[in-house]
């Protein structure tokens, strides 16, 4: 089979069985053979933020969770001791939940 850059050739890579299984599971979820999945993920078009969210890596999820947790703790500390702190926090959280629910309904 010829791609836009010419004939495809067989290549070899070294990885653990666990790594190979993880890649195979992701390729299967994407509906692609492993070789196409690897080529698409590594040599395909640059990943957009939307694509990263559609298929987030564990590393991306951890970074996002960390950043959100840091910001949340900073804001909690900033608000500490203010009158109505808990009610304000609860109201903001409810608004965010409503916004996220509305956005999920769009997708």
KAVENKA-V805218 format. One record per pair of residues at least 24 apart in sequence whose C-alpha atoms are under 8 Angstrom apart, sorted by the first residue. I is the first residue (numbers start at 1). J is the second residue. D is the distance in whole Angstrom. If there is no record, write none. Layout:
I_J_D / I_J_D
//
This chain:
none
//
